[in-house]
Amino acid sequence: MNKKKAYTLTGVLTLLSITAFMSFQSSPEFSDEPVLGHGNQDALSTIYSQWKSKYEASGGSPTTLKIPLAYSRIFSTKTTSARGLFKLDLMKGDISVQVNGLDNKSYDLWLVDNKEGDQQTVKPELADGYYRVGELNHKGNSAELITHLKHDELQNFKIDMLAITPSGMKPDQAIVISGAPGALQRLYYSDKLWALTQVGEVISKPNSQIPFEFLLPKSAQAANPTQTNLASVLGAEIAEGRRLFINETFNGNGRTCVTCHRLDNNHTIDPKYIAKLPKNDPLFIAETRPALKDLEKPRLMREMGLVLSNIDGFDKPGVMRSVPHLLALSTSIATELVANKGEFPQDEEFVHALGWSGDGSVGNGSLREFTIGAVVQHFPKTLDRQPGKDFRLPTDAELTALELYMLSLGRSEDLNLSKMTFKSEIVQRGKVLFDTKENPVDSSGKPIFGKTANCNGCHSNAGAISSTTNGNPTRDTGVEMMADQAAVLIDPDTPMDGGFGTDPHGDCSSLLRSQQEEDAPCNYGEGRFNTPTLVEAADTAPFFHNNSVNTIEEAVAFYNTEAFNNSPGHLTSSRKDRQVKIGSSQVVAVALFLRSINALENIRNSNHLLDQAMKLNAANGREMVKLAMADTEDAIEVLTEGQLLPYPEAVNKLEAAYKLEAAAALLQVPTIRNPMLRKARELKLQARSLIVDIAS
């Protein structure tokens, strides 16, 4: 969110702060606490526990390793729709692999051990370790391999990757489909091994109770003797992921993850934020480096905050998309299963709901592979995008740390709206309109509009999960059918964004979309997009995948339009009609409800940052305070930017807290700084209590 003019401090408070700052130049340093920033160790622990339960329910266990296999734009040397599942019994060494969609040619299964070194990355390379397991046998429409590993042949080998290759070729020569353990899976097996060894010992031991445990993928931090338990590993991984997120360019064009996902702007960017950046910011590399002139469309970036994404492959036109924030990822990325396509977990359309349409990843849509895709898409020195020349691919350890950092951002659980009663009558009415799932009907069975906004179905508890499917809904809600799209008005060559899918889109009607000519540019996909969480929506404007509307009120009002009510998205998965027809005053009520829950999340996150600040040394503590200030200011802004002001007293409390934080940010001595931060924290909790009552 664009920051308004900072709230001025009183003269006395400012003078006190400056005097204290100048009087205490030397300050005691705190112990080596990891700097987590917006990363939350407790949240990540909750996320890990939830993942573990799901993994074990689907057949994974301390003695069974499961990894899905899929096509990857980076690793695969030919296009294929084949998908598979790898299973390893760690007690017996038994392997089973089943793949659907391969042709009748011969294929081998390989284990890949990515060796550490300055030039080694996640991609299979000549110096890596390879172990050929065997050849797949074709059976009807599938191919499978069932065999047994030989313990003595694999000593000092670990599984970083699995690769299906054409027979006679190694993974550094050609790959058809592949798979790799994710960050939570690496934590899982590290955690299980701690239960079998004494704290502080090397995890892999010849006499382990699990004979093939030495093959297991493990968190890099888990092998560090200074990290003695899962909690310490989580903190170390988040801190390392944050460092990489902010600083690592991967030998590319100078961009880092934070170039587009700004820490002080809810891990995203918008036009007003972009307007304040210097001309030499790496975001504008397409304007300053001729070899990258087609990396972005500068006018659409500066005026609309849109970046170019080749979601359908670099051999096809890119689409213009907003930069999604990264908050509360763990609550929003669970996917819906594809109906009637089998029983394997890889039969999900994609592993995680990310980036507006999960097919934008280089592989199976996982957060791990999405990170690889971001490097290839946004970091290259030239548009040849050659690994090793235009950038380097991340290592396994870097991908693990980055994945865990991103998963730890923001909330780890959705709200429980049934327990929340808002102090403002308008906001409470907005909550009821939002949370009522069904349109009531009259005596003839006709829906009575204006009684509900029908938001709950796709945004259960204002999150990003369907109340019916318990996954992130991918829906065509008609956003691309709005007339006079702003991006198209600026650049008529902007193609229609087809969302999820790689087949040519079937409807690019200029009459529905704008006043373009009949040969309006089209694109690929089925018109479906991931559903975003709404708790964090109000302060991450503009809205939708193409930044087509400016305010949360406009975003709510969109669902009154013909574009939505004529779209496939107005029908539920069971074909119920969820058209929205609410009045203008009801639009305001729903928007104020969304503003209120956003402010509550700002307060929570701001206080989380203050809690860190009070444990850190002067420099790191000041950084956390400044980030906390950004969240406090966001809370003030989302409550005051609407034309109605439902919580004036809460805003006063937040402004007072902001002034204390601004003063504390100038101080180096914790004994002076921390009491001010504790007072600011308490003021924000008081503001929270003025906004909502939450039943226990």
C-alpha positions as CSV (number, residue, x, y, z in Angstrom):
1,M,0.0,0.0,0.0
2,N,1.2,3.5,-0.7
3,K,2.2,5.2,2.5
4,K,0.6,8.6,3.2
5,K,2.6,11.3,4.9
6,A,4.0,9.9,8.1
7,Y,2.2,10.9,11.3
8,T,4.2,13.7,12.9
9,L,5.5,13.3,16.4
10,T,5.0,15.9,19.0
11,G,8.0,18.3,19.5
12,V,8.6,17.0,23.0
13,L,8.6,13.3,21.9
14,T,10.9,14.1,19.0
15,L,13.4,16.0,21.1
16,L,13.3,13.2,23.7
17,S,14.0,10.6,21.0
18,I,16.9,12.5,19.4
19,T,18.5,13.3,22.8
20,A,18.3,9.6,23.8
21,F,19.7,8.5,20.4
22,M,22.7,10.9,20.7
23,S,23.3,10.2,24.4
24,F,23.5,6.4,24.1
25,Q,25.7,5.7,21.1
26,S,27.1,2.5,22.6
27,S,24.4,0.0,23.5
28,P,24.6,-3.6,24.8
29,E,24.2,-6.2,22.1
30,F,21.7,-9.0,22.6
31,S,22.4,-12.7,22.0
32,D,22.5,-14.1,18.5
33,E,18.7,-14.3,17.9
34,P,17.8,-15.2,14.3
35,V,16.4,-12.2,12.3
36,L,13.0,-13.5,11.1
37,G,11.3,-10.3,10.0
38,H,7.8,-11.1,8.9
39,G,8.7,-14.8,9.2
40,N,7.0,-16.5,12.1
41,Q,8.6,-19.6,13.7
42,D,5.4,-20.5,15.6
43,A,3.3,-20.2,12.4
44,L,5.8,-22.4,10.5
45,S,5.7,-25.0,13.3
46,T,1.9,-25.1,13.0
47,I,2.1,-25.4,9.2
48,Y,4.6,-28.2,9.5
49,S,2.3,-30.1,11.9
50,Q,-0.6,-29.7,9.5
51,W,1.5,-30.9,6.5
52,K,2.7,-33.9,8.5
53,S,-0.8,-35.0,9.3
54,K,-1.8,-34.7,5.6
55,Y,1.3,-36.5,4.4
56,E,0.9,-39.4,6.8
57,A,-2.9,-39.7,5.9
58,S,-1.9,-40.0,2.2
59,G,0.5,-42.8,2.8
60,G,3.8,-41.1,3.7
61,S,5.5,-42.1,6.9
62,P,8.9,-42.2,8.7
63,T,9.6,-45.4,6.7
64,T,7.9,-44.5,3.4
65,L,9.1,-41.7,1.2
66,K,6.6,-40.5,-1.5
67,I,7.5,-38.0,-4.2
68,P,5.3,-37.0,-7.2
69,L,6.9,-36.8,-10.7
70,A,5.9,-34.3,-13.4
71,Y,7.0,-32.3,-16.4
72,S,9.3,-29.3,-15.8
73,R,10.0,-26.4,-18.1
74,I,13.5,-26.3,-16.7
75,F,14.5,-29.9,-16.3
76,S,12.5,-31.7,-19.0
77,T,14.0,-31.9,-22.5
78,K,10.7,-32.6,-24.2
79,T,7.0,-31.6,-23.5
80,T,4.9,-34.3,-22.0
81,S,1.7,-34.6,-19.9
82,A,3.0,-37.7,-18.1
83,R,2.8,-37.7,-14.3
84,G,3.9,-40.3,-11.8
85,L,4.5,-41.3,-8.2
86,F,7.6,-42.6,-6.5
87,K,7.5,-44.7,-3.3
88,L,10.5,-46.0,-1.3
89,D,10.2,-48.4,1.7
90,L,13.0,-47.2,3.9
91,M,13.0,-50.4,5.9
92,K,13.3,-52.8,3.1
93,G,14.6,-50.7,0.2
94,D,11.6,-51.6,-2.0
95,I,10.9,-49.1,-4.7
96,S,7.7,-48.7,-6.7
97,V,7.2,-46.1,-9.5
98,Q,4.0,-45.7,-11.6
99,V,3.8,-43.2,-14.4
100,N,0.7,-42.4,-16.6
101,G,0.9,-40.7,-20.0
102,L,4.3,-42.0,-21.3
103,D,4.6,-43.2,-24.9
104,N,5.7,-46.8,-25.5
105,K,9.5,-46.0,-25.7
106,S,12.0,-47.2,-23.1
107,Y,12.6,-45.1,-20.0
108,D,14.8,-45.4,-17.0
109,L,14.4,-44.2,-13.4
110,W,17.4,-42.4,-11.8
111,L,18.2,-41.2,-8.3
112,V,20.1,-37.9,-8.3
113,D,22.4,-36.7,-5.5
114,N,23.1,-32.9,-6.1
115,K,26.7,-32.5,-4.9
116,E,27.6,-29.3,-3.0
117,G,30.0,-26.9,-4.6
118,D,30.3,-23.3,-5.9
119,Q,29.0,-24.2,-9.4
120,Q,26.5,-26.8,-8.3
121,T,22.7,-26.1,-8.5
122,V,19.4,-27.9,-8.3
123,K,19.7,-28.9,-12.0
124,P,21.4,-32.3,-12.6
125,E,25.0,-31.6,-13.7
126,L,28.0,-33.7,-14.7
127,A,29.6,-33.6,-11.3
128,D,26.4,-34.9,-9.5
129,G,25.9,-38.4,-8.3
130,Y,23.6,-40.7,-10.3
131,Y,22.2,-44.1,-9.6
132,R,20.2,-46.0,-12.3
133,V,17.4,-47.9,-10.5
134,G,16.1,-49.7,-13.6
135,E,13.8,-49.6,-16.7
136,L,10.1,-49.0,-16.5
137,N,7.8,-51.7,-17.8
138,H,4.8,-50.6,-19.9
139,K,1.3,-51.9,-18.9
140,G,-1.5,-50.5,-20.9
141,N,-1.7,-46.7,-20.5
142,S,0.9,-46.7,-17.7
143,A,4.5,-47.7,-17.0
144,E,5.8,-49.0,-13.8
145,L,9.0,-50.2,-12.0
146,I,9.0,-52.4,-8.9
147,T,12.4,-53.3,-7.6
148,H,14.7,-53.4,-4.6
149,L,17.7,-51.1,-3.8
150,K,21.0,-52.6,-2.9
151,H,22.1,-51.0,0.4
152,D,25.9,-51.4,-0.2
153,E,25.8,-49.7,-3.6
154,L,24.3,-46.5,-2.2
155,Q,26.4,-45.6,0.8
156,N,27.0,-41.8,1.0
157,F,24.3,-41.2,-1.5
158,K,21.2,-39.0,-0.8
159,I,18.1,-38.5,-2.9
160,D,17.8,-34.9,-3.9
161,M,15.9,-35.6,-7.1
162,L,14.2,-38.4,-9.1
163,A,14.4,-38.4,-12.9
164,I,12.7,-40.4,-15.6
165,T,15.0,-40.4,-18.7
166,P,15.0,-42.0,-22.2
167,S,16.8,-45.3,-21.8
168,G,20.6,-45.0,-22.2
169,M,20.7,-41.3,-21.1
170,K,21.7,-39.8,-17.7
171,P,19.7,-37.0,-16.0
172,D,22.4,-34.4,-17.0
173,Q,21.7,-35.4,-20.7
174,A,17.9,-35.7,-20.9
175,I,14.9,-35.7,-18.5
176,V,11.3,-36.5,-19.3
177,I,9.7,-36.0,-15.9
178,S,11.2,-35.5,-12.5
179,G,10.4,-34.8,-8.9
180,A,12.1,-33.6,-5.7
181,P,11.4,-33.5,-2.0
182,G,10.0,-30.2,-0.7
183,A,11.1,-28.2,2.3
184,L,8.5,-29.7,4.7
185,Q,9.3,-33.2,3.6
186,R,13.0,-32.5,4.4
187,L,12.0,-31.2,7.8
188,Y,9.8,-34.3,8.3
189,Y,12.6,-36.8,7.9
190,S,15.0,-34.7,9.8
191,D,12.5,-34.6,12.7
192,K,11.9,-38.3,12.6
193,L,15.6,-39.1,12.7
194,W,16.1,-36.8,15.8
195,A,13.8,-39.2,17.6
196,L,16.2,-42.0,16.8
197,T,19.5,-40.3,17.7
198,Q,20.9,-38.3,20.5
199,V,20.6,-34.5,20.2
200,G,23.8,-33.1,18.6
201,E,25.0,-36.3,16.9
202,V,25.4,-36.6,13.2
203,I,22.0,-37.7,11.9
204,S,23.1,-40.5,9.5
205,K,24.5,-43.5,11.2
206,P,25.5,-46.9,9.8
207,N,23.5,-48.6,12.6
208,S,20.4,-46.5,12.2
209,Q,17.1,-48.2,13.1
210,I,15.9,-47.4,9.5
211,P,18.3,-49.2,7.1
212,F,17.9,-46.8,4.2
213,E,17.6,-43.6,6.2
214,F,20.9,-42.3,4.8
215,L,19.1,-41.7,1.4
216,L,16.6,-39.3,3.0
217,P,16.5,-35.7,1.9
218,K,17.2,-33.5,5.0
219,S,17.1,-29.8,5.7
220,A,20.6,-28.3,5.4
221,Q,20.1,-26.7,8.8
222,A,19.2,-30.0,10.4
223,A,22.7,-31.2,9.6
224,N,24.2,-28.2,11.4
225,P,25.4,-29.3,14.9
226,T,24.4,-25.9,16.4
227,Q,20.7,-26.6,15.5
228,T,19.8,-29.2,18.1
229,N,16.0,-29.5,17.6
230,L,13.2,-28.8,15.1
231,A,12.4,-25.4,16.7
232,S,16.0,-24.1,16.2
233,V,16.1,-25.5,12.7
234,L,12.9,-23.6,11.8
235,G,14.3,-20.4,13.1
236,A,17.6,-20.9,11.2
237,E,15.8,-21.8,8.0
238,I,13.5,-18.8,8.1
239,A,16.4,-16.4,8.8
240,E,18.4,-17.9,5.9
241,G,15.4,-17.8,3.6
242,R,14.9,-14.1,4.5
243,R,18.5,-13.3,3.8
244,L,18.3,-15.0,0.4
245,F,15.0,-13.3,-0.3
246,I,16.4,-9.9,0.3
247,N,20.0,-10.2,-1.1
248,E,20.4,-13.1,-3.5
249,T,20.6,-12.2,-7.2
250,F,21.4,-15.7,-8.4
251,N,24.1,-14.2,-10.7
252,G,21.3,-12.6,-12.7
253,N,20.4,-9.0,-13.7
254,G,20.5,-7.6,-10.2
255,R,17.0,-8.3,-9.1
256,T,16.2,-10.2,-6.0
257,C,12.9,-11.6,-4.7
258,V,12.4,-8.4,-2.7
259,T,12.5,-6.4,-5.9
260,C,8.9,-7.2,-6.5
261,H,7.9,-8.4,-3.1
262,R,8.8,-5.4,-0.8
263,L,9.0,-6.1,2.9
264,D,7.5,-2.7,3.8
265,N,4.6,-3.1,1.3
266,N,3.0,-6.4,2.3
267,H,5.5,-8.4,0.1
268,T,4.1,-6.9,-3.1
269,I,4.3,-3.7,-5.2
270,D,1.8,-1.3,-6.6
271,P,2.0,1.8,-8.9
272,K,2.2,4.3,-6.1
273,Y,5.1,2.4,-4.4
274,I,6.8,2.0,-7.8
275,A,6.5,5.8,-8.4
276,K,8.8,6.5,-5.4
277,L,11.6,4.2,-6.5
278,P,14.9,5.6,-8.0
279,K,15.5,5.2,-11.7
280,N,18.3,2.7,-11.1
281,D,16.2,0.3,-9.1
282,P,16.5,-3.2,-10.5
283,L,12.8,-3.3,-11.1
284,F,13.4,-1.1,-14.1
285,I,16.1,-3.2,-15.7
286,A,14.1,-3.4,-19.0
287,E,14.4,0.3,-19.3
288,T,18.1,0.5,-18.8
289,R,19.5,-2.7,-20.4
290,P,18.9,-3.1,-24.2
291,A,19.2,-6.9,-24.0
292,L,16.2,-6.9,-21.7
293,K,14.0,-4.4,-23.4
294,D,11.2,-7.0,-23.8
295,L,11.5,-8.4,-20.3
296,E,8.7,-6.0,-19.2
297,K,6.3,-3.5,-20.6
298,P,7.5,-0.3,-18.7
299,R,4.4,1.7,-19.1
300,L,2.1,-1.0,-17.8
301,M,4.6,-1.6,-14.9
302,R,4.7,2.1,-13.9
303,E,1.1,3.0,-14.4
304,M,-0.6,-0.3,-13.3
305,G,2.0,-2.3,-11.4
306,L,1.9,-5.1,-13.9
307,V,4.8,-7.4,-14.7
308,L,5.2,-9.7,-17.7
309,S,4.8,-13.4,-17.1
310,N,5.3,-16.2,-19.6
311,I,3.0,-18.6,-17.8
312,D,2.3,-20.6,-21.0
313,G,6.0,-21.0,-21.9
314,F,8.7,-18.7,-23.3
315,D,7.7,-19.8,-26.8
316,K,4.3,-18.1,-26.3
317,P,3.2,-14.5,-25.6
318,G,3.4,-13.4,-22.0
319,V,0.5,-12.0,-20.0
320,M,0.5,-8.9,-17.8
321,R,-0.2,-9.7,-14.1
322,S,-0.1,-8.0,-10.8
323,V,2.4,-9.1,-8.2
324,P,0.5,-11.3,-5.6
325,H,1.4,-10.7,-2.0
326,L,3.0,-13.6,-0.1
327,L,1.1,-13.3,3.2
328,A,-0.7,-16.3,4.6
329,L,0.4,-18.6,1.8
330,S,0.0,-21.7,4.0
331,T,-3.7,-21.0,4.4
332,S,-4.4,-20.4,0.7
333,I,-2.4,-22.8,-1.4
334,A,-4.2,-26.1,-0.8
335,T,-5.6,-27.2,-4.2
336,E,-8.8,-28.9,-5.3
337,L,-8.5,-32.4,-6.8
338,V,-9.3,-33.0,-10.5
339,A,-12.5,-35.2,-10.6
340,N,-12.3,-38.7,-11.9
341,K,-8.6,-38.8,-12.8
342,G,-7.3,-41.4,-10.5
343,E,-6.1,-41.8,-6.9
344,F,-2.6,-40.5,-7.0
345,P,-1.8,-37.1,-5.3
346,Q,-0.1,-36.0,-8.5
347,D,-3.5,-36.1,-10.1
348,E,-4.1,-32.7,-8.6
349,E,-4.0,-30.0,-11.4
350,F,-1.0,-28.5,-9.6
351,V,0.5,-29.0,-6.2
352,H,0.0,-25.5,-4.8
353,A,-2.3,-22.6,-5.8
354,L,0.2,-19.9,-6.5
355,G,0.8,-16.9,-8.8
356,W,-2.9,-16.3,-9.9
357,S,-2.8,-19.6,-11.8
358,G,-0.8,-22.5,-10.6
359,D,0.4,-23.6,-14.0
360,G,2.8,-20.7,-14.0
361,S,5.4,-22.9,-12.3
362,V,8.2,-24.6,-14.1
363,G,7.1,-28.0,-12.9
364,N,4.2,-29.4,-10.9
365,G,3.2,-26.0,-9.4
366,S,4.9,-26.5,-6.0
367,L,6.2,-23.5,-4.1
368,R,9.7,-25.0,-4.5
369,E,9.4,-25.1,-8.3
370,F,7.6,-21.8,-8.4
371,T,10.7,-20.2,-6.9
372,I,12.9,-21.7,-9.7
373,G,10.4,-20.3,-12.2
374,A,10.7,-16.8,-10.7
375,V,14.4,-16.8,-11.1
376,V,14.2,-17.9,-14.8
377,Q,11.3,-15.5,-15.5
378,H,12.5,-12.3,-13.7
379,F,16.3,-12.6,-13.1
380,P,17.9,-13.2,-16.5
381,K,20.7,-11.1,-18.0
382,T,19.3,-11.8,-21.5
383,L,16.1,-13.3,-22.9
384,D,18.0,-16.5,-23.9
385,R,17.5,-17.5,-20.3
386,Q,20.5,-19.9,-20.3
387,P,21.3,-21.4,-16.9
388,G,24.9,-20.8,-16.0
389,K,25.1,-17.8,-18.4
390,D,22.0,-15.6,-17.8
391,F,21.6,-16.7,-14.1
392,R,22.4,-19.6,-11.9
393,L,19.6,-21.9,-10.7
394,P,19.2,-22.1,-6.9
395,T,20.6,-25.0,-4.8
396,D,18.5,-27.5,-2.9
397,A,19.5,-25.7,0.4
398,E,18.5,-22.3,-1.0
399,L,15.1,-23.6,-2.3
400,T,14.4,-25.1,1.1
401,A,15.2,-22.0,3.0
402,L,13.2,-19.7,0.6
403,E,10.2,-22.1,0.7
404,L,10.2,-22.1,4.5
405,Y,10.6,-18.4,4.8
406,M,7.6,-17.8,2.4
407,L,5.4,-20.3,4.1
408,S,6.1,-18.6,7.5
409,L,4.8,-15.2,6.4
410,G,1.6,-13.9,7.9
411,R,-1.2,-16.0,9.4
412,S,-0.9,-19.8,9.7
413,E,-4.7,-20.2,10.3
414,D,-7.9,-18.7,8.9
415,L,-10.2,-16.6,11.0
416,N,-13.3,-18.0,12.7
417,L,-15.9,-15.5,11.7
418,S,-18.6,-17.2,13.8
419,K,-16.8,-16.1,16.9
420,M,-16.3,-12.5,15.8
421,T,-18.8,-9.7,16.6
422,F,-17.8,-6.2,15.4
423,K,-18.5,-3.1,17.4
424,S,-19.7,-1.1,14.4
425,E,-23.2,-2.0,13.3
426,I,-22.3,-1.3,9.7
427,V,-19.3,-3.6,9.8
428,Q,-21.3,-6.3,11.5
429,R,-23.9,-6.1,8.8
430,G,-21.1,-6.4,6.2
431,K,-19.9,-9.5,8.0
432,V,-23.3,-11.1,7.8
433,L,-23.7,-10.3,4.2
434,F,-20.3,-11.7,3.5
435,D,-20.7,-14.8,5.5
436,T,-24.2,-15.9,4.6
437,K,-23.8,-18.6,2.0
438,E,-27.2,-19.1,0.4
439,N,-29.6,-16.7,-1.2
440,P,-33.0,-17.0,0.5
441,V,-35.9,-17.8,-1.9
442,D,-39.5,-16.6,-2.0
443,S,-42.5,-18.8,-2.1
444,S,-42.0,-19.6,-5.7
445,G,-38.4,-20.6,-5.2
446,K,-36.9,-17.4,-6.8
447,P,-33.8,-16.1,-5.1
448,I,-34.3,-12.9,-3.0
449,F,-31.3,-10.8,-3.8
450,G,-29.8,-8.2,-1.4
451,K,-29.9,-10.7,1.5
452,T,-26.4,-12.0,1.0
453,A,-23.2,-11.2,-0.9
454,N,-22.5,-14.9,-1.4
455,C,-18.8,-14.5,-0.5
456,N,-18.4,-17.4,1.9
457,G,-18.6,-20.1,-0.7
458,C,-15.2,-19.3,-2.3
459,H,-13.8,-17.4,0.7
460,S,-14.6,-19.4,3.7
461,N,-13.8,-17.3,6.8
462,A,-12.6,-14.6,4.4
463,G,-9.7,-16.8,3.4
464,A,-9.0,-18.4,0.0
465,I,-10.5,-21.9,0.6
466,S,-13.8,-23.1,-0.7
467,S,-16.3,-24.0,2.0
468,T,-17.4,-27.0,-0.1
469,T,-14.2,-28.5,-1.5
470,N,-11.7,-27.4,1.3
471,G,-9.3,-26.4,-1.5
472,N,-8.4,-23.2,-3.2
473,P,-11.0,-22.7,-5.9
474,T,-9.8,-22.0,-9.4
475,R,-12.7,-20.1,-11.0
476,D,-13.6,-18.1,-14.1
477,T,-15.3,-15.1,-12.4
478,G,-15.4,-12.9,-15.6
479,V,-12.7,-10.4,-14.6
480,E,-11.2,-10.7,-18.2
481,M,-14.7,-9.9,-19.6
482,M,-14.9,-6.5,-18.0
483,A,-15.3,-3.8,-20.7
484,D,-12.5,-1.2,-21.2
485,Q,-9.8,-3.1,-19.4
486,A,-7.3,-0.4,-18.2
487,A,-4.2,-2.4,-19.5
488,V,-5.8,-2.8,-22.9
489,L,-6.6,0.9,-23.1
490,I,-3.0,1.7,-22.4
491,D,-1.6,-1.0,-24.7
492,P,-4.1,-2.5,-27.2
493,D,-1.7,-5.3,-27.9
494,T,-2.2,-6.6,-24.4
495,P,-3.5,-10.2,-24.8
496,M,-6.3,-11.7,-23.0
497,D,-5.1,-13.7,-20.0
498,G,-6.5,-17.2,-20.1
499,G,-5.5,-18.1,-16.6
500,F,-4.9,-21.8,-15.8
501,G,-4.3,-24.1,-18.7
502,T,-2.1,-24.2,-21.8
503,D,-4.6,-24.8,-24.6
504,P,-5.7,-21.9,-26.7
505,H,-8.5,-19.9,-25.1
506,G,-11.8,-20.3,-26.8
507,D,-13.4,-16.9,-26.2
508,C,-11.6,-13.6,-26.9
509,S,-14.7,-11.7,-27.9
510,S,-13.9,-8.1,-28.3
511,L,-17.6,-7.2,-27.7
512,L,-17.4,-8.7,-24.2
513,R,-13.9,-7.4,-23.4
514,S,-13.7,-3.9,-24.9
515,Q,-14.1,-1.9,-28.0
516,Q,-11.2,-3.6,-29.7
517,E,-11.2,-4.8,-33.3
518,E,-12.4,-8.3,-34.0
519,D,-8.8,-9.7,-34.2
520,A,-8.2,-8.8,-30.5
521,P,-5.1,-10.6,-29.2
522,C,-5.9,-13.8,-27.3
523,N,-4.0,-16.2,-25.1
524,Y,-4.1,-19.7,-23.6
525,G,-6.0,-21.1,-20.8
526,E,-9.5,-22.0,-19.5
527,G,-10.3,-18.6,-17.9
528,R,-9.8,-19.8,-14.4
529,F,-7.7,-18.1,-11.7
530,N,-6.7,-18.9,-8.1
531,T,-8.9,-17.4,-5.4
532,P,-6.9,-14.9,-3.2
533,T,-7.3,-14.6,0.5
534,L,-9.4,-11.5,1.5
535,V,-8.1,-10.9,5.1
536,E,-5.1,-9.1,3.6
537,A,-6.9,-7.6,0.6
538,A,-7.7,-4.0,1.6
539,D,-4.1,-2.9,1.9
540,T,-2.9,-4.7,-1.2
541,A,-4.7,-2.7,-3.8
542,P,-5.1,-2.6,-6.8
543,F,-7.2,-5.7,-7.2
544,F,-7.6,-8.9,-9.3
545,H,-4.9,-10.6,-11.4
546,N,-4.6,-7.6,-13.7
547,N,-5.0,-4.7,-11.2
548,S,-8.2,-3.6,-13.0
549,V,-9.9,-1.8,-10.0
550,N,-8.4,0.5,-7.4
551,T,-10.3,0.2,-4.2
552,I,-11.8,-2.6,-2.1
553,E,-15.2,-1.0,-2.6
554,E,-14.8,-1.3,-6.4
555,A,-13.6,-4.9,-6.0
556,V,-16.8,-5.8,-4.0
557,A,-19.0,-4.0,-6.5
558,F,-17.5,-6.0,-9.4
559,Y,-19.6,-9.0,-8.2
560,N,-22.7,-7.0,-9.0
561,T,-21.8,-6.7,-12.6
562,E,-22.9,-8.7,-15.6
563,A,-19.2,-9.7,-16.2
564,F,-19.4,-11.8,-13.0
565,N,-23.1,-12.8,-13.0
566,N,-22.8,-14.1,-16.6
567,S,-19.5,-15.9,-15.8
568,P,-19.0,-19.7,-15.0
569,G,-17.9,-18.5,-11.6
570,H,-21.4,-17.5,-10.5
571,L,-22.3,-21.2,-10.4
572,T,-21.1,-23.4,-7.5
573,S,-19.4,-26.8,-8.0
574,S,-22.9,-28.3,-7.5
575,R,-24.3,-25.9,-10.1
576,K,-26.1,-23.6,-7.6
577,D,-26.7,-20.0,-8.6
578,R,-24.7,-17.6,-6.5
579,Q,-25.3,-14.4,-8.5
580,V,-24.7,-11.3,-6.4
581,K,-27.1,-8.3,-6.5
582,I,-26.6,-6.1,-3.5
583,G,-27.2,-2.4,-3.0
584,S,-24.6,0.3,-2.9
585,S,-24.9,0.7,0.9
586,Q,-24.4,-3.0,1.2
587,V,-21.3,-2.9,-0.9
588,V,-19.9,-0.3,1.6
589,A,-20.8,-2.5,4.5
590,V,-19.0,-5.5,3.0
591,A,-16.0,-3.4,2.2
592,L,-15.8,-1.9,5.7
593,F,-15.9,-5.5,7.0
594,L,-12.9,-6.4,4.8
595,R,-11.1,-3.2,5.9
596,S,-11.7,-4.1,9.6
597,I,-10.3,-7.7,9.4
598,N,-7.3,-6.4,7.4
599,A,-6.6,-3.9,10.2
600,L,-6.9,-6.7,12.8
601,E,-4.2,-8.7,10.8
602,N,-2.0,-5.5,10.6
603,I,-2.2,-5.2,14.4
604,R,-1.3,-8.9,14.9
605,N,1.7,-8.7,12.5
606,S,2.9,-5.4,13.7
607,N,3.0,-6.7,17.3
608,H,4.8,-9.8,16.1
609,L,7.5,-7.6,14.7
610,L,7.7,-5.6,17.9
611,D,8.1,-8.8,19.9
612,Q,11.1,-9.6,17.7
613,A,12.5,-6.1,18.0
614,M,12.6,-6.3,21.8
615,K,14.9,-9.4,21.6
616,L,17.3,-8.1,19.0
617,N,20.3,-5.9,19.0
618,A,20.1,-2.2,18.1
619,A,20.5,-2.4,14.3
620,N,18.2,-5.4,13.8
621,G,15.8,-4.2,16.4
622,R,15.4,-0.8,14.5
623,E,14.7,-2.7,11.3
624,M,11.9,-4.7,12.9
625,V,10.4,-1.5,14.4
626,K,10.4,0.2,11.0
627,L,8.6,-2.8,9.5
628,A,6.2,-2.8,12.4
629,M,5.5,0.9,11.7
630,A,4.6,0.0,8.1
631,D,1.9,-2.4,9.4
632,T,0.6,0.0,12.0
633,E,0.3,2.7,9.3
634,D,-1.5,0.2,7.1
635,A,-4.0,-0.5,9.9
636,I,-4.6,3.3,10.1
637,E,-5.0,3.7,6.4
638,V,-7.4,0.8,5.7
639,L,-9.7,2.1,8.5
640,T,-9.6,5.7,7.2
641,E,-9.4,5.5,3.4
642,G,-13.1,4.6,3.1
643,Q,-15.5,7.5,3.3
644,L,-17.0,6.2,6.5
645,L,-15.1,6.0,9.8
646,P,-16.5,3.2,11.9
647,Y,-13.7,3.2,14.6
648,P,-12.4,6.7,15.3
649,E,-11.2,5.8,18.8
650,A,-9.4,2.8,17.5
651,V,-7.6,5.0,14.9
652,N,-6.5,7.4,17.7
653,K,-5.0,4.5,19.6
654,L,-3.2,3.3,16.5
655,E,-1.8,6.8,15.7
656,A,-0.5,7.0,19.3
657,A,1.2,3.6,18.9
658,Y,2.7,4.7,15.6
659,K,4.2,7.8,17.2
660,L,5.8,5.7,20.0
661,E,7.2,3.3,17.4
662,A,8.6,6.1,15.4
663,A,10.4,7.5,18.5
664,A,11.6,4.0,19.5
665,A,13.1,3.5,16.0
666,L,15.6,6.2,16.8
667,L,16.8,4.6,20.0
668,Q,19.6,2.1,20.5
669,V,19.4,1.3,24.2
670,P,16.9,-1.5,24.8
671,T,16.1,-0.4,28.3
672,I,14.8,2.9,26.9
673,R,13.4,1.5,23.6
674,N,11.6,-1.5,24.9
675,P,9.2,0.2,27.3
676,M,8.1,2.4,24.5
677,L,7.5,-0.6,22.3
678,R,5.6,-2.4,25.0
679,K,3.3,0.6,25.3
680,A,2.8,0.8,21.6
681,R,1.9,-2.9,21.6
682,E,-0.6,-2.4,24.3
683,L,-2.2,0.6,22.5
684,K,-2.7,-1.6,19.4
685,L,-4.4,-4.3,21.5
686,Q,-6.7,-1.6,22.9
687,A,-7.5,-0.6,19.3
688,R,-8.3,-4.2,18.5
689,S,-10.7,-4.5,21.4
690,L,-12.5,-1.3,20.1
691,I,-13.0,-3.0,16.7
692,V,-14.2,-6.5,17.6
693,D,-15.2,-8.9,20.3
694,I,-14.0,-12.5,19.8
695,A,-15.7,-15.3,21.7
696,S,-13.4,-17.8,23.4
